[in-house]
Amino acid sequence: MKNYTISVGGAVLVKVEKNTRKNKIIAIQKPVDRRKSIHLLVYLKNNAISTAGSYRNYYSLEGKYISHLIDPHSGKPIHHNLVSVSVISSTALESDAWDTGLLILGFRKAQKLALKEKLAVCLITQKKNVFSTWISPKFKRFLVEKNIPIIQHIKTKLH
């Protein structure tokens, strides 16, 4: 096999022959529980994307959402407004390692580390029913819609 796409969990790996000009278009979902709405589209060609989120796997206790992700410093579930992290890299293993780690850090620390390490990252935060998106400079080159600013806020209200 020379051209293939493998999707396992939150990771997608795309491999194509060197002479192939076609890119594969992959959708990043809006971080809304149980909906499959598209938030962004990216092109992949011989690389991988992985997304970690706190919007599907959680517990509800007395009307509060409790994340399944644990902050290793406090030993408690994470509690911040960063709800989704997507990372594009050369391998699914690398993307998957970064996405969960960045999600646990929270928005500011994840943003700082993504810029320092020159990662291709998309961070989505949620405040009440509004989602905001930050895209690293390296991530921008993978966007299907190229005229989105590097640091941007896509405001999406829940219906």
NUZA-720116 format. One record per atom (N, C-alpha, C): atom name; residue in three letters; x, y, z; residue number from 1. Coordinates in nm, 4 decimals, padded with zeros to 6 digits. Layout:
# NUZA-720116
   atome   residu         xx         yy         zz   num
      CA      ALA          X          Y          Z   NUM
...
***
This chain:
# NUZA-720116
   atome   residu         xx         yy         zz   num
       N      MET    00.0840   -00.1178    00.0000     1
      CA      MET    00.0000    00.0000    00.0000     1
       C      MET    00.0883    00.1239    00.0000     1
       N      LYS    00.0571    00.2142   -00.0910     2
      CA      LYS    00.1355    00.3365   -00.0998     2
       C      LYS    00.0562    00.4586   -00.0568     2
       N      ASN   -00.0747    00.4531   -00.0700     3
      CA      ASN   -00.1611    00.5640   -00.0299     3
       C      ASN   -00.2621    00.5115    00.0712     3
       N      TYR   -00.2605    00.5673    00.1914     4
      CA      TYR   -00.3552    00.5200    00.2918     4
       C      TYR   -00.3784    00.6249    00.4000     4
       N      THR   -00.4915    00.6074    00.4679     5
      CA      THR   -00.5270    00.6888    00.5836     5
       C      THR   -00.5666    00.5936    00.6949     5
       N      ILE   -00.5084    00.6122    00.8118     6
      CA      ILE   -00.5410    00.5296    00.9279     6
       C      ILE   -00.5956    00.6211    01.0365     6
       N      SER   -00.7099    00.5833    01.0915     7
      CA      SER   -00.7707    00.6605    01.1998     7
       C      SER   -00.7929    00.5689    01.3188     7
       N      VAL   -00.7309    00.6036    01.4313     8
      CA      VAL   -00.7472    00.5266    01.5543     8
       C      VAL   -00.7709    00.6253    01.6677     8
       N      GLY   -00.8861    00.6129    01.7315     9
      CA      GLY   -00.9181    00.7050    01.8406     9
       C      GLY   -00.9216    00.8478    01.7906     9
       N      GLY   -00.8416    00.9337    01.8500    10
      CA      GLY   -00.8365    01.0740    01.8093    10
       C      GLY   -00.7221    01.1058    01.7158    10
       N      ALA   -00.6548    01.0029    01.6608    11
      CA      ALA   -00.5394    01.0257    01.5730    11
       C      ALA   -00.5674    00.9786    01.4311    11
       N      VAL   -00.5164    01.0554    01.3341    12
      CA      VAL   -00.5285    01.0203    01.1927    12
       C      VAL   -00.3905    01.0343    01.1294    12
       N      LEU   -00.3469    00.9292    01.0591    13
      CA      LEU   -00.2202    00.9292    00.9868    13
       C      LEU   -00.2502    00.9204    00.8380    13
       N      VAL   -00.1884    01.0076    00.7579    14
      CA      VAL   -00.2080    01.0080    00.6129    14
       C      VAL   -00.0731    00.9847    00.5459    14
       N      LYS   -00.0666    00.8853    00.4575    15
      CA      LYS    00.0539    00.8581    00.3791    15
       C      LYS    00.0145    00.8518    00.2317    15
       N      VAL    00.0924    00.9199    00.1483    16
      CA      VAL    00.0695    00.9186    00.0031    16
       C      VAL    00.2040    00.9080   -00.0678    16
       N      GLU    00.2002    00.8604   -00.1923    17
      CA      GLU    00.3217    00.8514   -00.2720    17
       C      GLU    00.3820    00.9898   -00.2924    17
       N      LYS    00.5127    00.9948   -00.3093    18
      CA      LYS    00.5814    01.1229   -00.3252    18
       C      LYS    00.5301    01.2028   -00.4448    18
       N      ASN    00.4958    01.1360   -00.5521    19
      CA      ASN    00.4522    01.2061   -00.6733    19
       C      ASN    00.3056    01.2475   -00.6695    19
       N      THR    00.2354    01.2098   -00.5652    20
      CA      THR    00.0935    01.2438   -00.5540    20
       C      THR    00.0794    01.3890   -00.5108    20
       N      ARG   -00.0011    01.4639   -00.5833    21
      CA      ARG   -00.0222    01.6051   -00.5498    21
       C      ARG   -00.1391    01.6249   -00.4545    21
       N      LYS   -00.2245    01.5270   -00.4452    22
      CA      LYS   -00.3448    01.5418   -00.3633    22
       C      LYS   -00.3138    01.5375   -00.2146    22
       N      ASN   -00.3774    01.6267   -00.1435    23
      CA      ASN   -00.3751    01.6256    00.0023    23
       C      ASN   -00.5064    01.5661    00.0506    23
       N      LYS   -00.5041    01.5075    00.1666    24
      CA      LYS   -00.6261    01.4558    00.2284    24
       C      LYS   -00.6828    01.5649    00.3181    24
       N      ILE   -00.8133    01.5886    00.3095    25
      CA      ILE   -00.8774    01.6879    00.3956    25
       C      ILE   -00.9341    01.6171    00.5180    25
       N      ILE   -00.8962    01.6665    00.6351    26
      CA      ILE   -00.9393    01.6098    00.7630    26
       C      ILE   -01.0147    01.7176    00.8404    26
       N      ALA   -01.1237    01.6793    00.9037    27
      CA      ALA   -01.2044    01.7740    00.9816    27
       C      ALA   -01.1687    01.7662    01.1296    27
       N      ILE   -01.1645    01.8827    01.1926    28
      CA      ILE   -01.1539    01.8913    01.3380    28
       C      ILE   -01.2936    01.9236    01.3879    28
       N      GLN   -01.3444    01.8390    01.4754    29
      CA      GLN   -01.4807    01.8565    01.5262    29
       C      GLN   -01.4916    01.9730    01.6229    29
       N      LYS   -01.6104    02.0341    01.6239    30
      CA      LYS   -01.6413    02.1310    01.7287    30
       C      LYS   -01.6490    02.0531    01.8597    30
       N      PRO   -01.5935    02.1070    01.9651    31
      CA      PRO   -01.5950    02.0342    02.0925    31
       C      PRO   -01.7303    02.0433    02.1629    31
       N      VAL   -01.8290    01.9833    02.0999    32
      CA      VAL   -01.9640    01.9822    02.1551    32
       C      VAL   -02.0011    01.8363    02.1767    32
       N      ASP   -02.0431    01.8039    02.2956    33
      CA      ASP   -02.0771    01.6664    02.3303    33
       C      ASP   -02.1783    01.6067    02.2335    33
       N      ARG   -02.1429    01.4936    02.1752    34
      CA      ARG   -02.2285    01.4100    02.0911    34
       C      ARG   -02.2638    01.4675    01.9535    34
       N      ARG   -02.2222    01.5872    01.9218    35
      CA      ARG   -02.2468    01.6411    01.7878    35
       C      ARG   -02.1224    01.6176    01.7039    35
       N      LYS   -02.1407    01.6129    01.5735    36
      CA      LYS   -02.0261    01.5919    01.4854    36
       C      LYS   -02.0101    01.7092    01.3904    36
       N      SER   -02.0277    01.8303    01.4409    37
      CA      SER   -02.0142    01.9508    01.3602    37
       C      SER   -01.8670    01.9784    01.3321    37
       N      ILE   -01.8386    02.0336    01.2146    38
      CA      ILE   -01.7012    02.0648    01.1759    38
       C      ILE   -01.6628    02.2025    01.2280    38
       N      HIS   -01.5472    02.2087    01.2917    39
      CA      HIS   -01.4934    02.3353    01.3420    39
       C      HIS   -01.3936    02.3938    01.2415    39
       N      LEU   -01.2979    02.3121    01.1985    40
      CA      LEU   -01.1967    02.3519    01.1009    40
       C      LEU   -01.1648    02.2350    01.0097    40
       N      LEU   -01.1140    02.2665    00.8904    41
      CA      LEU   -01.0649    02.1651    00.7980    41
       C      LEU   -00.9160    02.1869    00.7756    41
       N      VAL   -00.8399    02.0764    00.7718    42
      CA      VAL   -00.6958    02.0851    00.7472    42
       C      VAL   -00.6563    01.9893    00.6356    42
       N      TYR   -00.5477    02.0241    00.5657    43
      CA      TYR   -00.4875    01.9368    00.4653    43
       C      TYR   -00.3777    01.8554    00.5318    43
       N      LEU   -00.3734    01.7255    00.5015    44
      CA      LEU   -00.2636    01.6410    00.5472    44
       C      LEU   -00.2045    01.5670    00.4288    44
       N      LYS   -00.0741    01.5508    00.4306    45
      CA      LYS   -00.0036    01.4728    00.3290    45
       C      LYS    00.1253    01.4233    00.3939    45
       N      ASN    00.1318    01.2949    00.4203    46
      CA      ASN    00.2471    01.2331    00.4862    46
       C      ASN    00.2744    01.2919    00.6247    46
       N      ASN    00.1666    01.3099    00.6986    47
      CA      ASN    00.1778    01.3535    00.8373    47
       C      ASN    00.0542    01.3072    00.9136    47
       N      ALA    00.0462    01.3491    01.0393    48
      CA      ALA   -00.0618    01.2999    01.1256    48
       C      ALA   -00.1208    01.4138    01.2069    48
       N      ILE   -00.2444    01.3944    01.2480    49
      CA      ILE   -00.3106    01.4877    01.3389    49
       C      ILE   -00.3729    01.4067    01.4518    49
       N      SER   -00.3680    01.4628    01.5693    50
      CA      SER   -00.4306    01.3994    01.6845    50
       C      SER   -00.5010    01.5074    01.7651    50
       N      THR   -00.6170    01.4732    01.8180    51
      CA      THR   -00.6947    01.5682    01.8976    51
       C      THR   -00.7277    01.5066    02.0327    51
       N      ALA   -00.7042    01.5851    02.1368    52
      CA      ALA   -00.7445    01.5470    02.2726    52
       C      ALA   -00.8486    01.6475    02.3186    52
       N      GLY   -00.9475    01.5988    02.3901    53
      CA      GLY   -01.0515    01.6888    02.4384    53
       C      GLY   -01.1087    01.6428    02.5704    53
       N      SER   -01.1663    01.7386    02.6401    54
      CA      SER   -01.2292    01.7075    02.7684    54
       C      SER   -01.3810    01.7104    02.7577    54
       N      TYR   -01.4335    01.7164    02.6374    55
      CA      TYR   -01.5767    01.7350    02.6147    55
       C      TYR   -01.6539    01.6054    02.5943    55
       N      ARG   -01.5878    01.4924    02.5847    56
      CA      ARG   -01.6587    01.3648    02.5675    56
       C      ARG   -01.6488    01.2756    02.6897    56
       N      ASN   -01.5292    01.2630    02.7411    57
      CA      ASN   -01.5069    01.1756    02.8568    57
       C      ASN   -01.5034    01.2596    02.9837    57
       N      TYR   -01.6131    01.2583    03.0537    58
      CA      TYR   -01.6226    01.3347    03.1780    58
       C      TYR   -01.7274    01.2695    03.2668    58
       N      TYR   -01.7281    01.3138    03.3894    59
      CA      TYR   -01.8277    01.2680    03.4855    59
       C      TYR   -01.9100    01.3888    03.5266    59
       N      SER   -02.0329    01.3654    03.5619    60
      CA      SER   -02.1186    01.4739    03.6092    60
       C      SER   -02.1510    01.4473    03.7559    60
       N      LEU   -02.1201    01.5454    03.8393    61
      CA      LEU   -02.1450    01.5331    03.9821    61
       C      LEU   -02.2081    01.6625    04.0307    61
       N      GLU   -02.3305    01.6516    04.0777    62
      CA      GLU   -02.4056    01.7670    04.1272    62
       C      GLU   -02.4103    01.8802    04.0244    62
       N      GLY   -02.4318    01.8426    03.8984    63
      CA      GLY   -02.4446    01.9410    03.7912    63
       C      GLY   -02.3139    01.9975    03.7391    63
       N      LYS   -02.2006    01.9509    03.7895    64
      CA      LYS   -02.0700    01.9987    03.7436    64
       C      LYS   -02.0015    01.8902    03.6619    64
       N      TYR   -01.9328    01.9347    03.5556    65
      CA      TYR   -01.8559    01.8420    03.4736    65
       C      TYR   -01.7189    01.8214    03.5364    65
       N      ILE   -01.6793    01.6958    03.5477    66
      CA      ILE   -01.5488    01.6607    03.6022    66
       C      ILE   -01.4735    01.5846    03.4941    66
       N      SER   -01.3591    01.6387    03.4523    67
      CA      SER   -01.2802    01.5818    03.3438    67
       C      SER   -01.2227    01.4454    03.3811    67
       N      HIS   -01.2001    01.3643    03.2787    68
      CA      HIS   -01.1335    01.2356    03.2980    68
       C      HIS   -00.9812    01.2525    03.3018    68
       N      LEU   -00.9319    01.3727    03.2684    69
      CA      LEU   -00.7883    01.3983    03.2668    69
       C      LEU   -00.7423    01.4511    03.4027    69
       N      ILE   -00.6318    01.3968    03.4504    70
      CA      ILE   -00.5798    01.4314    03.5825    70
       C      ILE   -00.4540    01.5169    03.5688    70
       N      ASP   -00.4499    01.6268    03.6421    71
      CA      ASP   -00.3317    01.7121    03.6484    71
       C      ASP   -00.2289    01.6400    03.7355    71
       N      PRO   -00.1119    01.6042    03.6805    72
      CA      PRO   -00.0146    01.5281    03.7594    72
       C      PRO    00.0434    01.6061    03.8778    72
       N      HIS    00.0358    01.7389    03.8743    73
      CA      HIS    00.0884    01.8196    03.9853    73
       C      HIS   -00.0053    01.8197    04.1052    73
       N      SER   -00.1350    01.8272    04.0781    74
      CA      SER   -00.2318    01.8336    04.1886    74
       C      SER   -00.2944    01.6980    04.2205    74
       N      GLY   -00.2915    01.6068    04.1221    75
      CA      GLY   -00.3569    01.4775    04.1404    75
       C      GLY   -00.5080    01.4855    04.1261    75
       N      LYS   -00.5578    01.6006    04.0810    76
      CA      LYS   -00.7020    01.6227    04.0660    76
       C      LYS   -00.7379    01.6393    03.9187    76
       N      PRO   -00.8660    01.6200    03.8851    77
      CA      PRO   -00.9089    01.6424    03.7466    77
       C      PRO   -00.8808    01.7869    03.7036    77
       N      ILE   -00.8466    01.8039    03.5753    78
      CA      ILE   -00.8215    01.9392    03.5250    78
       C      ILE   -00.9504    02.0197    03.5313    78
       N      HIS   -00.9345    02.1497    03.5531    79
      CA      HIS   -01.0506    02.2382    03.5608    79
       C      HIS   -01.0108    02.3740    03.5024    79
       N      HIS   -01.0248    02.3865    03.3697    80
      CA      HIS   -00.9958    02.5126    03.3017    80
       C      HIS   -01.0780    02.5177    03.1733    80
       N      ASN   -01.0641    02.6254    03.0967    81
      CA      ASN   -01.1504    02.6433    02.9799    81
       C      ASN   -01.0929    02.5892    02.8494    81
       N      LEU   -00.9739    02.5291    02.8506    82
      CA      LEU   -00.9201    02.4654    02.7302    82
       C      LEU   -00.9904    02.3310    02.7146    82
       N      VAL   -01.0674    02.3150    02.6063    83
      CA      VAL   -01.1494    02.1947    02.5906    83
       C      VAL   -01.1033    02.1037    02.4772    83
       N      SER   -01.0177    02.1550    02.3867    84
      CA      SER   -00.9723    02.0733    02.2750    84
       C      SER   -00.8351    02.1194    02.2283    84
       N      VAL   -00.7476    02.0219    02.2007    85
      CA      VAL   -00.6143    02.0497    02.1470    85
       C      VAL   -00.5901    01.9555    02.0301    85
       N      SER   -00.5575    02.0119    01.9135    86
      CA      SER   -00.5199    01.9327    01.7966    86
       C      SER   -00.3756    01.9647    01.7619    86
       N      VAL   -00.2980    01.8598    01.7314    87
      CA      VAL   -00.1565    01.8758    01.6981    87
       C      VAL   -00.1285    01.8011    01.5686    87
       N      ILE   -00.0601    01.8686    01.4754    88
      CA      ILE   -00.0166    01.8057    01.3508    88
       C      ILE    00.1347    01.7885    01.3584    88
       N      SER    00.1813    01.6666    01.3266    89
      CA      SER    00.3252    01.6393    01.3251    89
       C      SER    00.3537    01.5312    01.2212    89
       N      SER    00.4775    01.4851    01.2171    90
      CA      SER    00.5143    01.3847    01.1173    90
       C      SER    00.4647    01.2445    01.1529    90
       N      THR    00.4377    01.2189    01.2816    91
      CA      THR    00.3890    01.0866    01.3219    91
       C      THR    00.2689    01.0985    01.4155    91
       N      ALA    00.1855    00.9962    01.4139    92
      CA      ALA    00.0691    00.9930    01.5030    92
       C      ALA    00.1137    00.9823    01.6487    92
       N      LEU    00.2233    00.9128    01.6731    93
      CA      LEU    00.2753    00.8988    01.8094    93
       C      LEU    00.3136    01.0350    01.8675    93
       N      GLU    00.3829    01.1160    01.7884    94
      CA      GLU    00.4235    01.2490    01.8348    94
       C      GLU    00.3020    01.3388    01.8573    94
       N      SER    00.2085    01.3381    01.7628    95
      CA      SER    00.0875    01.4205    01.7769    95
       C      SER    00.0095    01.3816    01.9014    95
       N      ASP   -00.0061    01.2515    01.9218    96
      CA      ASP   -00.0835    01.2021    02.0353    96
       C      ASP   -00.0156    01.2340    02.1684    96
       N      ALA    00.1155    01.2297    02.1712    97
      CA      ALA    00.1877    01.2623    02.2948    97
       C      ALA    00.1701    01.4092    02.3314    97
       N      TRP    00.1747    01.4966    02.2326    98
      CA      TRP    00.1621    01.6397    02.2590    98
       C      TRP    00.0202    01.6807    02.2954    98
       N      ASP   -00.0806    01.6260    02.2278    99
      CA      ASP   -00.2166    01.6793    02.2460    99
       C      ASP   -00.2667    01.6679    02.3897    99
       N      THR   -00.2505    01.5535    02.4516   100
      CA      THR   -00.2995    01.5359    02.5890   100
       C      THR   -00.2180    01.6185    02.6881   100
       N      GLY   -00.0873    01.6198    02.6701   101
      CA      GLY   -00.0023    01.6995    02.7584   101
       C      GLY   -00.0367    01.8473    02.7538   101
       N      LEU   -00.0584    01.8992    02.6331   102
      CA      LEU   -00.0955    02.0403    02.6185   102
       C      LEU   -00.2324    02.0679    02.6791   102
       N      LEU   -00.3257    01.9753    02.6608   103
      CA      LEU   -00.4598    01.9931    02.7172   103
       C      LEU   -00.4540    02.0028    02.8695   103
       N      ILE   -00.3744    01.9198    02.9309   104
      CA      ILE   -00.3623    01.9209    03.0768   104
       C      ILE   -00.3033    02.0533    03.1263   104
       N      LEU   -00.2132    02.1123    03.0486   105
      CA      LEU   -00.1488    02.2379    03.0898   105
       C      LEU   -00.2439    02.3564    03.0995   105
       N      GLY   -00.3488    02.3575    03.0186   106
      CA      GLY   -00.4357    02.4746    03.0128   106
       C      GLY   -00.3901    02.5682    02.9025   106
       N      PHE   -00.4741    02.6671    02.8691   107
      CA      PHE   -00.4516    02.7502    02.7511   107
       C      PHE   -00.3182    02.8247    02.7518   107
       N      ARG   -00.2917    02.9057    02.8516   108
      CA      ARG   -00.1716    02.9919    02.8503   108
       C      ARG   -00.0420    02.9111    02.8423   108
       N      LYS   -00.0296    02.8090    02.9251   109
      CA      LYS    00.0922    02.7278    02.9247   109
       C      LYS    00.1044    02.6479    02.7954   109
       N      ALA   -00.0081    02.5967    02.7440   110
      CA      ALA   -00.0069    02.5214    02.6183   110
       C      ALA    00.0341    02.6119    02.5024   110
       N      GLN   -00.0202    02.7321    02.4992   111
      CA      GLN    00.0133    02.8286    02.3944   111
       C      GLN    00.1630    02.8625    02.3984   111
       N      LYS    00.2132    02.8896    02.5164   112
      CA      LYS    00.3546    02.9248    02.5338   112
       C      LYS    00.4458    02.8103    02.4887   112
       N      LEU    00.4136    02.6877    02.5284   113
      CA      LEU    00.4947    02.5720    02.4915   113
       C      LEU    00.4866    02.5436    02.3414   113
       N      ALA    00.3680    02.5582    02.2831   114
      CA      ALA    00.3510    02.5364    02.1386   114
       C      ALA    00.4380    02.6332    02.0586   114
       N      LEU    00.4430    02.7583    02.1013   115
      CA      LEU    00.5259    02.8581    02.0326   115
       C      LEU    00.6746    02.8295    02.0532   115
       N      LYS    00.7123    02.7940    02.1750   116
      CA      LYS    00.8529    02.7641    02.2057   116
       C      LYS    00.9034    02.6455    02.1242   116
       N      GLU    00.8220    02.5407    02.1150   117
      CA      GLU    00.8615    02.4179    02.0452   117
       C      GLU    00.8282    02.4215    01.8957   117
       N      LYS    00.7686    02.5317    01.8497   118
      CA      LYS    00.7291    02.5487    01.7086   118
       C      LYS    00.6380    02.4348    01.6616   118
       N      LEU    00.5358    02.4074    01.7404   119
      CA      LEU    00.4405    02.3011    01.7101   119
       C      LEU    00.3260    02.3534    01.6243   119
       N      ALA    00.2671    02.2658    01.5464   120
      CA      ALA    00.1454    02.2966    01.4706   120
       C      ALA    00.0274    02.2605    01.5599   120
       N      VAL   -00.0325    02.3622    01.6232   121
      CA      VAL   -00.1328    02.3390    01.7275   121
       C      VAL   -00.2555    02.4258    01.7071   121
       N      CYS   -00.3714    02.3676    01.7370   122
      CA      CYS   -00.4989    02.4393    01.7415   122
       C      CYS   -00.5560    02.4195    01.8817   122
       N      LEU   -00.5767    02.5311    01.9531   123
      CA      LEU   -00.6327    02.5268    02.0881   123
       C      LEU   -00.7730    02.5853    02.0847   123
       N      ILE   -00.8687    02.5148    02.1430   124
      CA      ILE   -01.0066    02.5637    02.1487   124
       C      ILE   -01.0468    02.5767    02.2952   124
       N      THR   -01.0904    02.6967    02.3310   125
      CA      THR   -01.1373    02.7218    02.4671   125
       C      THR   -01.2883    02.7429    02.4653   125
       N      GLN   -01.3493    02.7240    02.5809   126
      CA      GLN   -01.4937    02.7442    02.5938   126
       C      GLN   -01.5217    02.8290    02.7169   126
       N      LYS   -01.5974    02.9346    02.6959   127
      CA      LYS   -01.6462    03.0168    02.8066   127
       C      LYS   -01.7968    03.0224    02.7906   127
       N      LYS   -01.8661    02.9586    02.8829   128
      CA      LYS   -02.0111    02.9402    02.8745   128
       C      LYS   -02.0427    02.8705    02.7424   128
       N      ASN   -02.1202    02.9332    02.6545   129
      CA      ASN   -02.1571    02.8692    02.5283   129
       C      ASN   -02.0795    02.9221    02.4087   129
       N      VAL   -01.9651    02.9858    02.4317   130
      CA      VAL   -01.8862    03.0430    02.3226   130
       C      VAL   -01.7493    02.9752    02.3164   130
       N      PHE   -01.7119    02.9292    02.1958   131
      CA      PHE   -01.5819    02.8677    02.1727   131
       C      PHE   -01.4908    02.9688    02.1045   131
       N      SER   -01.3647    02.9745    02.1478   132
      CA      SER   -01.2629    03.0587    02.0843   132
       C      SER   -01.1471    02.9697    02.0424   132
       N      THR   -01.0865    03.0028    01.9282   133
      CA      THR   -00.9810    02.9199    01.8715   133
       C      THR   -00.8524    02.9991    01.8556   133
       N      TRP   -00.7419    02.9394    01.8988   134
      CA      TRP   -00.6089    02.9951    01.8742   134
       C      TRP   -00.5327    02.8966    01.7880   134
       N      ILE   -00.4666    02.9485    01.6846   135
      CA      ILE   -00.3924    02.8652    01.5902   135
       C      ILE   -00.2469    02.9098    01.5906   135
       N      SER   -00.1544    02.8151    01.6075   136
      CA      SER   -00.0120    02.8496    01.6041   136
       C      SER    00.0286    02.8825    01.4605   136
       N      PRO    00.1371    02.9583    01.4441   137
      CA      PRO    00.1817    02.9919    01.3081   137
       C      PRO    00.2058    02.8683    01.2212   137
       N      LYS    00.2623    02.7625    01.2781   138
      CA      LYS    00.2907    02.6414    01.2002   138
       C      LYS    00.1622    02.5681    01.1606   138
       N      PHE    00.0591    02.5753    01.2431   139
      CA      PHE   -00.0685    02.5088    01.2129   139
       C      PHE   -00.1380    02.5766    01.0949   139
       N      LYS   -00.1199    02.7063    01.0817   140
      CA      LYS   -00.1910    02.7830    00.9789   140
       C      LYS   -00.1659    02.7284    00.8385   140
       N      ARG   -00.0460    02.6784    00.8117   141
      CA      ARG   -00.0147    02.6299    00.6765   141
       C      ARG   -00.0958    02.5063    00.6367   141
       N      PHE   -00.1544    02.4382    00.7345   142
      CA      PHE   -00.2352    02.3196    00.7065   142
       C      PHE   -00.3832    02.3512    00.6852   142
       N      LEU   -00.4252    02.4738    00.7130   143
      CA      LEU   -00.5666    02.5095    00.7034   143
       C      LEU   -00.6166    02.5078    00.5601   143
       N      VAL   -00.7361    02.4562    00.5409   144
      CA      VAL   -00.8004    02.4608    00.4096   144
       C      VAL   -00.8366    02.6051    00.3779   144
       N      GLU   -00.8875    02.6770    00.4766   145
      CA      GLU   -00.9231    02.8190    00.4619   145
       C      GLU   -00.8016    02.9008    00.5038   145
       N      LYS   -00.7250    02.9512    00.4078   146
      CA      LYS   -00.5968    03.0161    00.4364   146
       C      LYS   -00.6073    03.1582    00.4903   146
       N      ASN   -00.7194    03.2247    00.4741   147
      CA      ASN   -00.7256    03.3646    00.5161   147
       C      ASN   -00.7703    03.3820    00.6614   147
       N      ILE   -00.7533    03.2785    00.7424   148
      CA      ILE   -00.7818    03.2882    00.8855   148
       C      ILE   -00.6562    03.3435    00.9531   148
       N      PRO   -00.6685    03.4481    01.0333   149
      CA      PRO   -00.5505    03.5044    01.1003   149
       C      PRO   -00.4815    03.4012    01.1897   149
       N      ILE   -00.3513    03.4188    01.2111   150
      CA      ILE   -00.2746    03.3250    01.2940   150
       C      ILE   -00.3312    03.3178    01.4348   150
       N      ILE   -00.3511    03.4311    01.4967   151
      CA      ILE   -00.4148    03.4319    01.6280   151
       C      ILE   -00.5556    03.4818    01.6041   151
       N      GLN   -00.6484    03.3927    01.6153   152
      CA      GLN   -00.7845    03.4281    01.5792   152
       C      GLN   -00.8814    03.3714    01.6794   152
       N      HIS   -00.9973    03.4233    01.6772   153
      CA      HIS   -01.1030    03.3722    01.7624   153
       C      HIS   -01.2230    03.3429    01.6745   153
       N      ILE   -01.2531    03.2152    01.6602   154
      CA      ILE   -01.3746    03.1755    01.5915   154
       C      ILE   -01.4790    03.1626    01.7006   154
       N      LYS   -01.5715    03.2510    01.7025   155
      CA      LYS   -01.6749    03.2494    01.8069   155
       C      LYS   -01.7913    03.1656    01.7567   155
       N      THR   -01.8208    03.0613    01.8276   156
      CA      THR   -01.9300    02.9730    01.7921   156
       C      THR   -02.0214    02.9607    01.9122   156
       N      LYS   -02.1464    02.9938    01.8938   157
      CA      LYS   -02.2426    02.9797    02.0038   157
       C      LYS   -02.3153    02.8473    01.9896   157
       N      LEU   -02.3424    02.7851    02.1016   158
      CA      LEU   -02.4209    02.6621    02.1011   158
       C      LEU   -02.5658    02.6943    02.0718   158
       N      HIS   -02.6310    02.6024    02.0043   159
      CA      HIS   -02.7741    02.6209    01.9737   159
       C      HIS   -02.8581    02.5658    02.0849   159
***
